[in-house]
Amino acid sequence: MEKDGFFERVYQVARQIPCGRVTSYGAIAKYLGTPKSARMVGWALNASRNDASVPAHRIVNQKGILSGKFHFKGTNLMKQLLENENIKINNNQIVNFENLFWDPIKELFKQ
């Protein structure tokens, strides 16, 4: 798997996550046909930190925990960006995660 191509595919999916919704690293990996590459999805998002068009703050772990928060400038930036989208956070975890979860397999195959 060619890294740059994979990273760009991750960014294409991330750019489609609607404001006020979240998904997981694993959900993106599954959508891309590489279900065991959730960690690589995280690497791609970390590499995108200077690209404002990639809403990396909307991607969390499978339990809704803000596991990528330390990759943002300031440890609270990820939380603040999500709260700006009216997403409630408690103890670094998305409140009502199941209802806010955006599954790219379901959502992008509708198109």
OpenMM code with the backbone's topology and positions (N, CA, C; nanometers):
from openmm import Vec3, app, unit

residues = "MET GLU LYS ASP GLY PHE PHE GLU ARG VAL TYR GLN VAL ALA ARG GLN ILE PRO CYS GLY ARG VAL THR SER TYR GLY ALA ILE ALA LYS TYR LEU GLY THR PRO LYS SER ALA ARG MET VAL GLY TRP ALA LEU ASN ALA SER ARG ASN ASP ALA SER VAL PRO ALA HIS ARG ILE VAL ASN GLN LYS GLY ILE LEU SER GLY LYS PHE HIS PHE LYS GLY THR ASN LEU MET LYS GLN LEU LEU GLU ASN GLU ASN ILE LYS ILE ASN ASN ASN GLN ILE VAL ASN PHE GLU ASN LEU PHE TRP ASP PRO ILE LYS GLU LEU PHE LYS GLN".split()
positions = [
    Vec3(0.0860, -0.1169, 0.0000),
    Vec3(0.0000, 0.0000, 0.0000),
    Vec3(0.0904, 0.1230, 0.0000),
    Vec3(0.0717, 0.2080, -0.0968),
    Vec3(0.1527, 0.3284, -0.1112),
    Vec3(0.1038, 0.4344, -0.0132),
    Vec3(0.1944, 0.4803, 0.0736),
    Vec3(0.1570, 0.5683, 0.1852),
    Vec3(0.0867, 0.6954, 0.1395),
    Vec3(0.1444, 0.7697, 0.0469),
    Vec3(0.0858, 0.8978, 0.0075),
    Vec3(-0.0539, 0.8791, -0.0510),
    Vec3(-0.0751, 0.7760, -0.1299),
    Vec3(-0.2071, 0.7487, -0.1860),
    Vec3(-0.3073, 0.7139, -0.0777),
    Vec3(-0.2637, 0.6349, 0.0192),
    Vec3(-0.3510, 0.5985, 0.1311),
    Vec3(-0.3871, 0.7223, 0.2114),
    Vec3(-0.2888, 0.8042, 0.2432),
    Vec3(-0.3138, 0.9253, 0.3207),
    Vec3(-0.4156, 1.0136, 0.2497),
    Vec3(-0.4001, 1.0324, 0.1193),
    Vec3(-0.4934, 1.1176, 0.0442),
    Vec3(-0.6342, 1.0585, 0.0458),
    Vec3(-0.6457, 0.9273, 0.0399),
    Vec3(-0.7778, 0.8641, 0.0466),
    Vec3(-0.8412, 0.8874, 0.1840),
    Vec3(-0.7599, 0.8837, 0.2907),
    Vec3(-0.8092, 0.9144, 0.4252),
    Vec3(-0.8625, 1.0570, 0.4279),
    Vec3(-0.7872, 1.1503, 0.3693),
    Vec3(-0.8289, 1.2910, 0.3693),
    Vec3(-0.9586, 1.3102, 0.2919),
    Vec3(-0.9743, 1.2386, 0.1822),
    Vec3(-1.0979, 1.2503, 0.1035),
    Vec3(-1.2187, 1.2075, 0.1853),
    Vec3(-1.2048, 1.1022, 0.2631),
    Vec3(-1.3150, 1.0569, 0.3488),
    Vec3(-1.3385, 1.1591, 0.4601),
    Vec3(-1.2310, 1.2005, 0.5265),
    Vec3(-1.2440, 1.2934, 0.6395),
    Vec3(-1.3135, 1.4225, 0.5972),
    Vec3(-1.2853, 1.4702, 0.4782),
    Vec3(-1.3461, 1.5959, 0.4312),
    Vec3(-1.4978, 1.5849, 0.4140),
    Vec3(-1.5497, 1.4638, 0.4123),
    Vec3(-1.6932, 1.4441, 0.3920),
    Vec3(-1.7712, 1.4264, 0.5227),
    Vec3(-1.7010, 1.4216, 0.6345),
    Vec3(-1.7690, 1.4085, 0.7637),
    Vec3(-1.8423, 1.5396, 0.7911),
    Vec3(-1.9724, 1.5342, 0.8082),
    Vec3(-2.0481, 1.6579, 0.8312),
    Vec3(-2.0137, 1.7239, 0.9650),
    Vec3(-2.0272, 1.8522, 0.9681),
    Vec3(-2.0109, 1.9288, 1.0908),
    Vec3(-2.1094, 1.8743, 1.1947),
    Vec3(-2.0611, 1.8551, 1.3178),
    Vec3(-2.1481, 1.8047, 1.4236),
    Vec3(-2.1559, 1.6534, 1.4304),
    Vec3(-2.0767, 1.5855, 1.3477),
    Vec3(-2.0739, 1.4389, 1.3474),
    Vec3(-1.9294, 1.3935, 1.3659),
    Vec3(-1.9103, 1.2697, 1.4064),
    Vec3(-1.7766, 1.2129, 1.4257),
    Vec3(-1.7722, 1.0716, 1.3692),
    Vec3(-1.6528, 1.0253, 1.3409),
    Vec3(-1.6317, 0.8871, 1.3006),
    Vec3(-1.5073, 0.8364, 1.3704),
    Vec3(-1.4690, 0.7133, 1.3404),
    Vec3(-1.3521, 0.6548, 1.4064),
    Vec3(-1.2448, 0.6204, 1.3043),
    Vec3(-1.1241, 0.6024, 1.3552),
    Vec3(-1.0123, 0.5620, 1.2705),
    Vec3(-1.0447, 0.4293, 1.2026),
    Vec3(-1.1000, 0.3374, 1.2804),
    Vec3(-1.1336, 0.2058, 1.2276),
    Vec3(-1.2417, 0.2092, 1.1219),
    Vec3(-1.3401, 0.2968, 1.1376),
    Vec3(-1.4474, 0.3074, 1.0375),
    Vec3(-1.3916, 0.3560, 0.9049),
    Vec3(-1.2987, 0.4493, 0.9098),
    Vec3(-1.2358, 0.4968, 0.7859),
    Vec3(-1.1529, 0.3849, 0.7243),
    Vec3(-1.0775, 0.3134, 0.8071),
    Vec3(-0.9960, 0.2021, 0.7567),
    Vec3(-1.0831, 0.0967, 0.6888),
    Vec3(-1.1951, 0.0614, 0.7509),
    Vec3(-1.2865, -0.0370, 0.6911),
    Vec3(-1.3414, 0.0134, 0.5586),
    Vec3(-1.3825, 0.1395, 0.5553),
    Vec3(-1.4356, 0.1970, 0.4317),
    Vec3(-1.3320, 0.1887, 0.3196),
    Vec3(-1.2069, 0.2103, 0.3534),
    Vec3(-1.1007, 0.2078, 0.2520),
    Vec3(-1.0589, 0.0659, 0.2146),
    Vec3(-1.1211, -0.0332, 0.2767),
    Vec3(-1.0912, -0.1722, 0.2436),
    Vec3(-0.9677, -0.2267, 0.3126),
    Vec3(-0.9217, -0.1576, 0.4163),
    Vec3(-0.8041, -0.1997, 0.4912),
    Vec3(-0.8375, -0.1986, 0.6405),
    Vec3(-0.9228, -0.2915, 0.6856),
    Vec3(-0.9765, -0.2861, 0.8217),
    Vec3(-0.8729, -0.2925, 0.9337),
    Vec3(-0.7526, -0.3374, 0.9061),
    Vec3(-0.6505, -0.3461, 1.0105),
    Vec3(-0.5559, -0.2259, 1.0096),
    Vec3(-0.5938, -0.1206, 0.9391),
    Vec3(-0.5031, -0.0059, 0.9264),
    Vec3(-0.5517, 0.1183, 1.0006),
    Vec3(-0.6269, 0.1008, 1.1088),
    Vec3(-0.6761, 0.2156, 1.1850),
    Vec3(-0.5608, 0.3026, 1.2348),
    Vec3(-0.4529, 0.2405, 1.2767),
    Vec3(-0.3372, 0.3169, 1.3241),
    Vec3(-0.2786, 0.4021, 1.2107),
    Vec3(-0.2752, 0.3473, 1.0908),
    Vec3(-0.2226, 0.4234, 0.9764),
    Vec3(-0.3151, 0.5410, 0.9425),
    Vec3(-0.4454, 0.5240, 0.9633),
    Vec3(-0.5391, 0.6358, 0.9469),
    Vec3(-0.4998, 0.7469, 1.0444),
    Vec3(-0.4666, 0.7097, 1.1678),
    Vec3(-0.4210, 0.8074, 1.2662),
    Vec3(-0.2938, 0.8774, 1.2219),
    Vec3(-0.2007, 0.8030, 1.1643),
    Vec3(-0.0764, 0.8641, 1.1143),
    Vec3(-0.1073, 0.9648, 1.0037),
    Vec3(-0.1997, 0.9271, 0.9166),
    Vec3(-0.2374, 1.0179, 0.8070),
    Vec3(-0.2958, 1.1467, 0.8632),
    Vec3(-0.3829, 1.1339, 0.9601),
    Vec3(-0.4457, 1.2528, 1.0181),
    Vec3(-0.3432, 1.3392, 1.0909),
    Vec3(-0.2486, 1.2759, 1.1582),
    Vec3(-0.1425, 1.3518, 1.2240),
    Vec3(-0.0595, 1.4284, 1.1208),
    Vec3(-0.0375, 1.3679, 1.0051),
    Vec3(0.0400, 1.4332, 0.8992),
    Vec3(-0.0371, 1.5472, 0.8336),
    Vec3(-0.1674, 1.5536, 0.8564),
    Vec3(-0.2501, 1.6561, 0.7919),
    Vec3(-0.2632, 1.7829, 0.8757),
    Vec3(-0.1914, 1.7918, 0.9835),
    Vec3(-0.2138, 1.9009, 1.0803),
    Vec3(-0.2023, 2.0407, 1.0216),
    Vec3(-0.1347, 2.0585, 0.9096),
    Vec3(-0.1235, 2.1914, 0.8482),
    Vec3(-0.2239, 2.2116, 0.7356),
    Vec3(-0.3130, 2.1177, 0.7171),
    Vec3(-0.4136, 2.1268, 0.6110),
    Vec3(-0.5509, 2.1487, 0.6754),
    Vec3(-0.5952, 2.2724, 0.6760),
    Vec3(-0.7220, 2.3074, 0.7410),
    Vec3(-0.8426, 2.2442, 0.6731),
    Vec3(-0.8252, 2.1919, 0.5521),
    Vec3(-0.9387, 2.1299, 0.4829),
    Vec3(-0.9692, 1.9895, 0.5343),
    Vec3(-0.8826, 1.9346, 0.6178),
    Vec3(-0.9025, 1.8007, 0.6737),
    Vec3(-0.9498, 1.8161, 0.8192),
    Vec3(-1.0772, 1.7870, 0.8467),
    Vec3(-1.1295, 1.8027, 0.9836),
    Vec3(-1.0909, 1.6845, 1.0731),
    Vec3(-0.9627, 1.6741, 1.1020),
    Vec3(-0.9106, 1.5613, 1.1801),
    Vec3(-0.9718, 1.5542, 1.3198),
    Vec3(-1.0212, 1.6657, 1.3700),
    Vec3(-1.0817, 1.6656, 1.5038),
    Vec3(-1.2090, 1.5825, 1.5101),
    Vec3(-1.2679, 1.5508, 1.3953),
    Vec3(-1.3923, 1.4733, 1.3913),
    Vec3(-1.3683, 1.3225, 1.3920),
    Vec3(-1.2430, 1.2808, 1.4036),
    Vec3(-1.2115, 1.1384, 1.4050),
    Vec3(-1.1593, 1.1024, 1.5427),
    Vec3(-1.2246, 1.0041, 1.6055),
    Vec3(-1.1934, 0.9625, 1.7417),
    Vec3(-1.1750, 0.8103, 1.7432),
    Vec3(-1.1472, 0.7540, 1.8588),
    Vec3(-1.1324, 0.6087, 1.8610),
    Vec3(-1.2699, 0.5412, 1.8638),
    Vec3(-1.2708, 0.4107, 1.8614),
    Vec3(-1.3959, 0.3336, 1.8479),
    Vec3(-1.4922, 0.3498, 1.9644),
    Vec3(-1.4455, 0.4033, 2.0751),
    Vec3(-1.5314, 0.4264, 2.1920),
    Vec3(-1.5720, 0.5729, 2.2053),
    Vec3(-1.5291, 0.6553, 2.1099),
    Vec3(-1.5625, 0.7966, 2.1155),
    Vec3(-1.4678, 0.8794, 2.1992),
    Vec3(-1.3525, 0.8239, 2.2312),
    Vec3(-1.2532, 0.8945, 2.3127),
    Vec3(-1.1635, 0.9786, 2.2226),
    Vec3(-1.1308, 1.0985, 2.2682),
    Vec3(-1.0461, 1.1899, 2.1924),
    Vec3(-0.9005, 1.1451, 2.2006),
    Vec3(-0.8711, 1.0327, 2.1420),
    Vec3(-0.7376, 0.9738, 2.1526),
    Vec3(-0.6323, 1.0522, 2.0753),
    Vec3(-0.6715, 1.1330, 1.9793),
    Vec3(-0.5756, 1.2106, 1.9008),
    Vec3(-0.5525, 1.3509, 1.9520),
    Vec3(-0.6064, 1.3832, 2.0675),
    Vec3(-0.6030, 1.5216, 2.1165),
    Vec3(-0.4626, 1.5767, 2.1353),
    Vec3(-0.3651, 1.4929, 2.1626),
    Vec3(-0.2296, 1.5418, 2.1859),
    Vec3(-0.1578, 1.5811, 2.0566),
    Vec3(-0.2178, 1.5505, 1.9432),
    Vec3(-0.1581, 1.5880, 1.8153),
    Vec3(-0.2032, 1.7258, 1.7687),
    Vec3(-0.2895, 1.7893, 1.8444),
    Vec3(-0.3354, 1.9243, 1.8133),
    Vec3(-0.2558, 2.0230, 1.8968),
    Vec3(-0.2410, 2.1437, 1.8459),
    Vec3(-0.1729, 2.2474, 1.9234),
    Vec3(-0.2562, 2.2760, 2.0475),
    Vec3(-0.1967, 2.2582, 2.1619),
    Vec3(-0.2715, 2.2752, 2.2863),
    Vec3(-0.3569, 2.1519, 2.3096),
    Vec3(-0.3544, 2.0977, 2.4277),
    Vec3(-0.4237, 1.9709, 2.4540),
    Vec3(-0.5752, 1.9825, 2.4511),
    Vec3(-0.6295, 2.1023, 2.4529),
    Vec3(-0.7749, 2.1172, 2.4506),
    Vec3(-0.8304, 2.1584, 2.3153),
    Vec3(-0.7462, 2.1768, 2.2140),
    Vec3(-0.7944, 2.2259, 2.0850),
    Vec3(-0.8948, 2.1298, 2.0209),
    Vec3(-0.8678, 2.0017, 2.0228),
    Vec3(-0.9606, 1.9053, 1.9633),
    Vec3(-1.0977, 1.9160, 2.0307),
    Vec3(-1.0960, 1.9194, 2.1619),
    Vec3(-1.2199, 1.9322, 2.2384),
    Vec3(-1.2923, 2.0616, 2.2022),
    Vec3(-1.2203, 2.1715, 2.1949),
    Vec3(-1.2809, 2.3008, 2.1629),
    Vec3(-1.3422, 2.3009, 2.0228),
    Vec3(-1.2726, 2.2410, 1.9278),
    Vec3(-1.3259, 2.2357, 1.7908),
    Vec3(-1.4553, 2.1551, 1.7861),
    Vec3(-1.4594, 2.0442, 1.8577),
    Vec3(-1.5813, 1.9632, 1.8623),
    Vec3(-1.6937, 2.0368, 1.9341),
    Vec3(-1.6619, 2.1013, 2.0453),
    Vec3(-1.7639, 2.1762, 2.1183),
    Vec3(-1.8172, 2.2927, 2.0348),
    Vec3(-1.7336, 2.3504, 1.9489),
    Vec3(-1.7797, 2.4558, 1.8580),
    Vec3(-1.8833, 2.4030, 1.7589),
    Vec3(-1.8867, 2.2712, 1.7406),
    Vec3(-1.9841, 2.2073, 1.6523),
    Vec3(-2.0998, 2.1490, 1.7332),
    Vec3(-2.1144, 2.1957, 1.8564),
    Vec3(-2.2210, 2.1520, 1.9477),
    Vec3(-2.2127, 2.0046, 1.9866),
    Vec3(-2.0914, 1.9506, 1.9882),
    Vec3(-2.0690, 1.8139, 2.0343),
    Vec3(-2.0247, 1.8229, 2.1799),
    Vec3(-2.0945, 1.7513, 2.2651),
    Vec3(-2.0626, 1.7542, 2.4078),
    Vec3(-1.9551, 1.6492, 2.4392),
    Vec3(-1.8611, 1.6917, 2.5243),
    Vec3(-1.7499, 1.6063, 2.5652),
    Vec3(-1.7513, 1.5958, 2.7174),
    Vec3(-1.7324, 1.4738, 2.7673),
    Vec3(-1.7207, 1.4520, 2.9115),
    Vec3(-1.6026, 1.3584, 2.9341),
    Vec3(-1.5041, 1.4034, 3.0123),
    Vec3(-1.3839, 1.3223, 3.0388),
    Vec3(-1.3182, 1.2735, 2.9100),
    Vec3(-1.3019, 1.3647, 2.8146),
    Vec3(-1.2371, 1.3356, 2.6857),
    Vec3(-1.3095, 1.2294, 2.6033),
    Vec3(-1.4404, 1.2180, 2.6231),
    Vec3(-1.5195, 1.1218, 2.5464),
    Vec3(-1.6444, 1.1913, 2.4940),
    Vec3(-1.6819, 1.1567, 2.3702),
    Vec3(-1.8008, 1.2125, 2.3070),
    Vec3(-1.9246, 1.1641, 2.3820),
    Vec3(-2.0083, 1.2566, 2.4235),
    Vec3(-2.1357, 1.2225, 2.4863),
    Vec3(-2.2325, 1.1875, 2.3734),
    Vec3(-2.3071, 1.0794, 2.3895),
    Vec3(-2.4038, 1.0362, 2.2889),
    Vec3(-2.3343, 0.9956, 2.1576),
    Vec3(-2.2200, 0.9302, 2.1719),
    Vec3(-2.1361, 0.8915, 2.0581),
    Vec3(-2.2129, 0.8130, 1.9519),
    Vec3(-2.2951, 0.7186, 1.9949),
    Vec3(-2.3669, 0.6337, 1.8990),
    Vec3(-2.4561, 0.7165, 1.8055),
    Vec3(-2.5184, 0.8206, 1.8584),
    Vec3(-2.6080, 0.9035, 1.7767),
    Vec3(-2.5335, 1.0018, 1.6875),
    Vec3(-2.4120, 1.0358, 1.7240),
    Vec3(-2.3328, 1.1305, 1.6450),
    Vec3(-2.2406, 1.0598, 1.5473),
    Vec3(-2.2311, 0.9265, 1.5599),
    Vec3(-2.1377, 0.8495, 1.4769),
    Vec3(-2.1788, 0.8528, 1.3303),
    Vec3(-2.0835, 0.8880, 1.2457),
    Vec3(-2.1017, 0.8927, 1.1002),
    Vec3(-2.0217, 0.7774, 1.0421),
    Vec3(-2.0909, 0.6803, 0.9845),
    Vec3(-2.0259, 0.5613, 0.9303),
    Vec3(-2.0061, 0.5799, 0.7802),
    Vec3(-1.8818, 0.5944, 0.7352),
    Vec3(-1.8594, 0.6192, 0.5921),
    Vec3(-1.9111, 0.5066, 0.5032),
    Vec3(-1.9117, 0.3842, 0.5523),
    Vec3(-1.9623, 0.2740, 0.4699),
    Vec3(-2.1100, 0.2964, 0.4393),
    Vec3(-2.1868, 0.3354, 0.5392),
    Vec3(-2.3305, 0.3602, 0.5183),
    Vec3(-2.3552, 0.4908, 0.4453),
    Vec3(-2.2859, 0.5968, 0.4861),
    Vec3(-2.3128, 0.7298, 0.4329),
    Vec3(-2.2602, 0.7519, 0.2916),
    Vec3(-2.1426, 0.7025, 0.2619),
    Vec3(-2.0831, 0.7302, 0.1314),
    Vec3(-2.1329, 0.6357, 0.0227),
    Vec3(-2.1819, 0.5193, 0.0619),
    Vec3(-2.2379, 0.4291, -0.0388),
    Vec3(-2.3798, 0.4695, -0.0792),
    Vec3(-2.4420, 0.5621, -0.0039),
    Vec3(-2.5738, 0.6137, -0.0400),
    Vec3(-2.5653, 0.7015, -0.1639),
    Vec3(-2.4499, 0.7655, -0.1816),
    Vec3(-2.4344, 0.8642, -0.2881),
    Vec3(-2.4316, 0.8011, -0.4254),
] * unit.nanometer
topology = app.Topology()
chain = topology.addChain("A")
for resn in residues:
    res = topology.addResidue(resn, chain)
    for name in ("N", "CA", "C"):
        topology.addAtom(name, app.Element.getBySymbol(name[0]), res)
